[in-house]
């Protein structure tokens, strides 16, 4: 496969707001908010690089895929991992017991708070850098503060809350005692083309985080995103393979709702008989259901299939979203809008939606044809 451009921008490429963030003191509590593509992860990673010589930091992400991607992006063994794994290890190191739970899944943070109160923290100077900080509950932060950690650098976007337990911007600011003017906002969208950004902004729901500025209209040359209706998944797969064949250096992201659709796509993408001009693209995928470590390469072209939670924080040259399988529960439309906000904003150059002809469940939530064209896939 062909290599793709996958690198951190240099310090000289930062805008004034990003540069302001990079110049913040090494110690203290900082909250950086902004929409997709505004460089939140970039400034967090550049800050981690500043600390890399002394190793007195930990860089934490919500999911395994983003953790792996960030390590590849910086080009060295970034000290960190996922938020839950690090938190579990911290608690276990203190008690030699498994994490207290409420039921099978939820952490009993009240018990954790009591545990942390009774133990002495010998790592108070540790700098904790957190990407996608809105996806952890506020009691997670209260526990760390109770334990005695003092240095936090958190990047977050309330519009990208797609987990059951999360924190709002106000909660994060309050728990660290930050005034409104002490929260840094990033607003310039460096990722999406103008047409892609229009679709993403259609799903914007929460003014607590700043709406990213739209990219220049001159970036609209790649065309308007399209919603294709299909009768056979095979036609979608053929379309995706031909898109991958146009430029083997492009990394294509496919977003799916469940493991059933994942298995169908993997099978078709790897076995379909089709004539291509270039070697068949590499197909990578990850599912948390398999309980395996994420092992994906983001530095080469090809195809990556992920669900909407695993795709958070990533970016792809082209994104295909399969609408089938996504459901609105308890009439919580804003929850689904946030999920689609995350999914659609992953695309740099091109964004395509697929849905079967007989699926109309989310039609009312989608943008109109002015910014999202409709077409039958024949």
C-alpha positions as CSV (number, residue, x, y, z in Angstrom):
1,X,0.0,0.0,0.0
2,X,1.1,3.6,-0.6
3,X,2.1,5.7,2.3
4,X,-0.2,8.6,3.3
5,X,0.5,11.9,5.0
6,X,0.3,11.2,8.7
7,X,2.2,13.6,10.9
8,X,1.8,16.2,13.6
9,X,2.0,19.8,12.4
10,X,5.1,21.7,13.5
11,X,5.0,24.5,16.1
12,X,5.4,27.1,13.3
13,X,2.1,25.8,11.8
14,X,-0.1,26.5,14.9
15,X,-2.6,29.4,14.9
16,X,-2.5,31.9,17.8
17,X,-5.0,30.1,19.9
18,X,-3.1,26.8,19.6
19,X,0.2,28.5,20.2
20,X,-1.3,30.1,23.4
21,X,-2.2,26.5,24.6
22,X,1.3,25.3,23.9
23,X,2.7,28.1,26.0
24,X,0.6,27.3,29.1
25,X,2.6,26.5,32.3
26,X,3.7,22.9,32.8
27,X,1.9,22.7,36.1
28,X,-1.7,23.5,36.8
29,X,-5.2,22.6,35.6
30,X,-6.2,23.4,32.0
31,X,-9.3,22.7,30.0
32,X,-9.2,23.1,26.2
33,X,-12.6,22.9,24.3
34,X,-13.3,22.9,20.6
35,X,-15.0,21.0,17.8
36,X,-13.7,18.3,15.5
37,X,-10.6,19.3,13.5
38,X,-9.7,22.3,15.6
39,X,-6.5,20.7,16.8
40,X,-7.3,19.7,20.4
41,X,-5.5,16.4,20.1
42,X,-2.6,18.1,18.3
43,X,-1.9,20.5,21.1
44,X,-2.3,17.7,23.7
45,X,0.3,15.6,21.8
46,X,2.7,18.5,21.4
47,X,2.4,19.1,25.1
48,X,3.2,15.4,25.7
49,X,6.3,15.7,23.5
50,X,7.4,18.6,25.7
51,X,7.3,16.3,28.7
52,X,8.8,13.3,27.0
53,X,12.4,13.8,28.2
54,X,11.4,13.8,31.9
55,X,8.7,11.0,31.5
56,X,6.7,12.7,34.2
57,X,3.4,12.5,32.3
58,X,0.8,10.1,31.1
59,X,-1.3,10.6,27.9
60,X,-4.7,9.0,28.1
61,X,-7.5,8.4,25.5
62,X,-10.9,7.0,25.8
63,X,-10.5,4.0,23.4
64,X,-7.8,1.6,22.3
65,X,-7.8,2.6,18.6
66,X,-7.2,6.3,19.4
67,X,-4.4,5.4,21.8
68,X,-2.7,3.4,19.1
69,X,-3.2,6.1,16.5
70,X,-1.6,8.8,18.7
71,X,1.4,6.6,19.4
72,X,1.9,6.1,15.7
73,X,1.5,9.8,15.1
74,X,4.2,11.0,17.5
75,X,6.6,8.4,16.3
76,X,7.9,7.2,19.7
77,X,6.7,5.1,22.6
78,X,4.2,7.6,24.0
79,X,3.7,7.0,27.7
80,X,0.0,6.3,28.2
81,X,-3.0,4.2,27.2
82,X,-6.7,4.2,27.7
83,X,-8.4,6.0,30.6
84,X,-10.1,3.0,32.0
85,X,-7.0,0.7,31.9
86,X,-4.9,3.3,33.6
87,X,-7.5,4.0,36.3
88,X,-8.0,0.3,36.9
89,X,-4.2,-0.2,37.3
90,X,-4.0,2.8,39.6
91,X,-6.7,1.4,41.9
92,X,-5.3,-2.1,41.8
93,X,-1.8,-0.9,42.7
94,X,-3.3,0.6,45.9
95,X,-5.5,-2.3,47.0
96,X,-4.4,-5.4,45.1
97,X,-8.1,-5.9,44.5
98,X,-10.3,-5.6,41.4
99,X,-12.2,-2.3,40.7
100,X,-15.4,-2.0,42.8
101,X,-18.4,-2.1,40.6
102,X,-22.1,-1.4,40.6
103,X,-23.5,-4.2,38.6
104,X,-21.2,-5.7,36.0
105,X,-20.1,-2.6,34.2
106,X,-20.3,0.7,36.1
107,X,-17.4,1.7,38.4
108,X,-18.5,2.4,42.0
109,X,-16.8,5.8,42.2
110,X,-18.0,6.4,45.8
111,X,-16.0,3.3,46.9
112,X,-13.0,4.5,44.8
113,X,-13.2,7.9,46.4
114,X,-13.0,6.3,49.9
115,X,-10.0,4.1,48.7
116,X,-8.1,7.1,47.4
117,X,-8.8,9.1,50.6
118,X,-7.0,6.5,52.6
119,X,-3.9,6.1,50.5
120,X,-0.9,8.4,50.0
121,X,-0.2,9.7,46.5
122,X,3.5,9.6,45.7
123,X,3.0,10.8,42.2
124,X,1.6,14.3,42.8
125,X,3.8,16.0,40.2
126,X,2.6,13.6,37.4
127,X,1.1,15.6,34.5
128,X,-2.1,13.9,33.3
129,X,-3.1,14.7,29.7
130,X,-6.5,13.5,28.6
131,X,-7.9,13.4,25.1
132,X,-11.8,13.3,24.7
133,X,-12.1,14.2,28.4
134,X,-15.9,14.6,28.1
135,X,-16.3,10.9,27.9
136,X,-15.5,10.2,31.6
137,X,-17.9,11.0,34.4
138,X,-17.1,13.9,36.7
139,X,-16.6,11.4,39.7
140,X,-13.6,10.1,37.8
141,X,-11.9,13.5,38.1
142,X,-13.1,13.9,41.6
143,X,-11.4,10.6,42.5
144,X,-8.1,11.7,41.0
145,X,-8.2,15.1,42.7
146,X,-9.0,13.4,46.0
147,X,-6.0,11.2,45.6
148,X,-3.8,14.3,45.3
149,X,-3.1,14.7,41.6
150,X,-2.7,18.4,40.8
151,X,-1.6,18.7,37.1
152,X,-4.3,18.1,34.5
153,X,-4.5,19.1,30.8
154,X,-7.9,18.1,29.3
155,X,-9.2,18.5,25.8
156,X,-12.9,18.0,25.4
157,X,-16.0,18.7,23.3
158,X,-19.4,18.4,24.8
159,X,-20.9,17.9,21.4
160,X,-19.0,14.6,21.1
161,X,-20.4,13.0,24.2
162,X,-21.4,9.5,23.0
163,X,-20.8,7.5,26.1
164,X,-23.4,6.7,28.8
165,X,-21.3,8.4,31.5
166,X,-19.7,11.7,30.7
167,X,-18.9,15.2,31.9
168,X,-20.2,18.6,30.6
169,X,-18.0,21.6,30.0
170,X,-19.4,23.3,33.1
171,X,-18.8,20.2,35.3
172,X,-15.2,20.0,34.1
173,X,-14.6,23.7,34.7
174,X,-16.2,23.5,38.2
175,X,-14.3,20.5,39.4
176,X,-11.0,22.2,38.6
177,X,-12.2,25.6,39.9
178,X,-11.7,27.3,36.5
179,X,-13.4,30.6,35.6
180,X,-15.0,31.1,32.2
181,X,-12.0,33.0,30.8
182,X,-9.6,30.3,32.0
183,X,-11.1,27.8,29.6
184,X,-9.4,28.0,26.2
185,X,-11.6,27.7,23.1
186,X,-10.3,26.4,19.7
187,X,-12.6,27.3,16.8
188,X,-10.8,27.0,13.5
189,X,-11.5,23.7,11.6
190,X,-8.4,22.4,9.9
191,X,-9.7,19.0,8.9
192,X,-12.8,19.0,6.8
193,X,-13.6,20.3,3.4
194,X,-16.3,23.0,3.4
195,X,-19.1,20.6,2.2
196,X,-18.1,18.0,4.8
197,X,-18.1,20.6,7.5
198,X,-21.6,21.7,6.5
199,X,-22.9,18.2,7.0
200,X,-21.1,17.8,10.4
201,X,-22.5,21.2,11.6
202,X,-26.0,20.0,10.8
203,X,-25.6,17.6,13.7
204,X,-24.2,20.2,16.1
205,X,-26.4,20.3,19.2
206,X,-24.8,21.9,22.2
207,X,-23.7,25.6,22.3
208,X,-21.7,24.9,25.5
209,X,-18.8,24.1,23.1
210,X,-18.0,26.6,20.4
211,X,-19.2,25.7,16.9
212,X,-16.1,25.3,14.7
213,X,-15.7,28.0,12.0
214,X,-16.5,26.7,8.6
215,X,-13.4,26.2,6.3
216,X,-13.1,28.4,3.3
217,X,-15.5,27.8,0.4
218,X,-12.5,27.3,-1.8
219,X,-12.2,23.9,-0.1
220,X,-15.5,22.9,-1.7
221,X,-14.0,21.5,-4.9
222,X,-14.3,17.9,-3.7
223,X,-18.1,18.1,-4.0
224,X,-21.2,17.7,-1.8
225,X,-21.5,14.6,0.4
226,X,-24.0,12.0,-0.9
227,X,-26.5,9.7,0.6
228,X,-26.9,6.5,-1.5
229,X,-29.9,4.2,-1.2
230,X,-29.1,0.6,-2.0
231,X,-30.8,-2.7,-2.5
232,X,-27.7,-4.9,-2.2
233,X,-24.8,-4.4,0.1
234,X,-22.5,-5.8,-2.6
235,X,-23.1,-2.6,-4.6
236,X,-21.8,-0.5,-1.7
237,X,-18.8,-2.7,-1.4
238,X,-18.0,-2.4,-5.1
239,X,-18.4,1.4,-4.8
240,X,-15.9,1.5,-1.8
241,X,-13.3,-0.7,-3.6
242,X,-13.4,1.5,-6.6
243,X,-13.0,4.6,-4.5
244,X,-10.0,3.0,-2.8
245,X,-8.6,2.2,-6.2
246,X,-8.7,5.8,-7.3
247,X,-5.9,6.8,-4.8
248,X,-4.2,4.0,-2.9
249,X,-2.6,6.5,-0.6
250,X,-6.0,7.4,0.8
251,X,-7.1,5.9,4.1
252,X,-10.8,5.1,4.0
253,X,-12.9,4.9,7.1
254,X,-16.1,2.8,7.2
255,X,-18.4,3.4,10.2
256,X,-20.8,0.7,11.1
257,X,-23.4,0.2,13.9
258,X,-22.8,-3.4,14.9
259,X,-20.7,-6.5,14.6
260,X,-23.1,-8.2,12.2
261,X,-22.6,-5.5,9.6
262,X,-18.8,-5.5,10.3
263,X,-18.6,-9.2,9.4
264,X,-20.6,-8.8,6.2
265,X,-18.4,-6.0,5.0
266,X,-15.1,-7.7,5.9
267,X,-16.1,-10.8,4.0
268,X,-17.3,-8.9,0.9
269,X,-14.4,-6.4,0.8
270,X,-11.8,-9.2,1.0
271,X,-13.5,-11.8,-1.3
272,X,-15.4,-9.9,-3.9
273,X,-14.2,-10.5,-7.4
274,X,-13.6,-7.1,-9.0
275,X,-11.1,-5.8,-11.5
276,X,-8.9,-3.0,-10.1
277,X,-6.1,-1.0,-11.5
278,X,-4.0,-1.2,-8.3
279,X,-3.4,-4.0,-5.8
280,X,-6.4,-4.8,-3.7
281,X,-6.5,-2.4,-0.6
282,X,-5.7,-3.7,2.8
283,X,-8.8,-4.1,4.9
284,X,-8.3,-3.5,8.7
285,X,-10.9,-3.6,11.4
286,X,-11.4,-3.6,15.1
287,X,-14.3,-4.6,17.4
288,X,-14.3,-4.3,21.1
289,X,-16.6,-7.3,21.2
290,X,-13.6,-9.5,20.3
291,X,-11.6,-8.3,23.3
292,X,-8.5,-8.1,21.3
293,X,-5.9,-5.3,21.3
294,X,-6.3,-2.8,18.4
295,X,-3.7,-3.4,15.8
296,X,-4.2,-0.9,13.0
297,X,-1.8,1.0,10.7
298,X,-2.8,4.6,10.0
299,X,0.3,5.6,8.0
300,X,-0.7,3.7,4.8
301,X,-3.7,3.8,2.5
302,X,-6.4,1.2,2.6
303,X,-9.7,0.6,4.4
304,X,-10.4,0.6,8.2
305,X,-13.8,-0.5,9.6
306,X,-14.9,0.7,13.0
307,X,-18.0,1.5,15.1
308,X,-18.7,5.1,16.0
309,X,-17.2,4.9,19.5
310,X,-13.9,3.5,18.2
311,X,-13.7,6.0,15.4
312,X,-13.6,9.0,17.9
313,X,-10.7,11.3,17.5
314,X,-9.5,9.8,14.2
315,X,-9.5,11.2,10.7
316,X,-9.7,9.7,7.3
317,X,-9.3,11.0,3.8
318,X,-12.7,9.4,2.9
319,X,-15.5,8.3,5.2
320,X,-18.4,5.9,4.4
321,X,-21.2,5.7,7.0
322,X,-23.7,2.8,6.9
323,X,-26.9,4.1,8.5
324,X,-28.5,0.7,8.8
325,X,-28.3,-0.6,12.4
326,X,-28.3,2.8,14.1
327,X,-31.3,3.3,16.4
328,X,-32.8,6.1,18.4
329,X,-33.7,4.9,21.9
330,X,-36.3,6.6,24.2
331,X,-36.7,9.4,21.6
332,X,-33.2,10.8,22.5
333,X,-32.6,12.4,19.1
334,X,-29.7,14.6,20.5
335,X,-27.8,11.5,21.5
336,X,-28.0,10.2,17.9
337,X,-27.1,13.6,16.5
338,X,-24.0,13.7,18.6
339,X,-23.0,10.2,17.3
340,X,-23.5,11.4,13.7
341,X,-21.6,14.6,14.5
342,X,-18.6,12.5,15.5
343,X,-18.9,10.1,12.5
344,X,-19.3,12.7,9.8
345,X,-16.6,15.0,11.1
346,X,-13.9,12.3,10.6
347,X,-13.9,12.9,6.8
348,X,-11.2,15.1,5.4
349,X,-12.1,15.1,1.7
350,X,-15.1,13.0,1.0
351,X,-18.2,11.9,2.9
352,X,-20.7,9.2,1.8
353,X,-23.7,7.8,3.6
354,X,-25.4,4.4,2.7
355,X,-28.8,3.2,3.7
356,X,-31.1,0.5,2.3
357,X,-34.2,1.5,0.3
358,X,-36.5,0.3,3.1
359,X,-34.8,2.1,6.0
360,X,-36.4,5.4,6.8
361,X,-35.9,5.5,10.6
362,X,-33.4,8.4,10.6
363,X,-34.6,10.3,7.5
364,X,-36.0,13.3,9.5
365,X,-32.6,13.8,11.3
366,X,-30.5,14.0,8.1
367,X,-29.5,17.2,6.3
368,X,-31.6,18.3,3.3
369,X,-30.4,17.8,-0.3
370,X,-28.8,21.2,-0.5
371,X,-25.8,19.9,1.6
372,X,-26.4,16.1,1.4
373,X,-27.4,14.9,-2.1
374,X,-29.6,11.8,-2.6
375,X,-29.0,9.2,-5.2
376,X,-29.8,5.6,-5.9
377,X,-26.9,3.2,-6.1
378,X,-27.3,1.2,-9.2
